[in-house]
Amino acid sequence: MMTMTATEVARNFSRVLDSLEHDEKEVGIVRNNRPVARLVPEPRRMTALEALEGIYGVLSEEEGEDLLRTVELCDRPLATEMRDPWE
């Protein structure tokens, strides 16, 4: 974790944000030699392909087919129109 004074963060805010985004390191902010806050990077977003890339070879062919059928079912709308449940 990088530590900076509040003044340093204010003067270099764009650089601090770049560091959070690219280095994914927390930044501790101190004032009068006391920690007062922490800036934490957002978790990195993944595409579905990135999330599932490690699954190849882990699932059996049958499990893979089941997963594919489930995903295909999720792509379809469940109902074409909304109904009033109290009718």
Helices and strands as residue ranges (DSSP letters): E 2-5, H 6-11, H 13-23, E 27-31, E 34-39, H 48-52, G 53-55, H 61-75
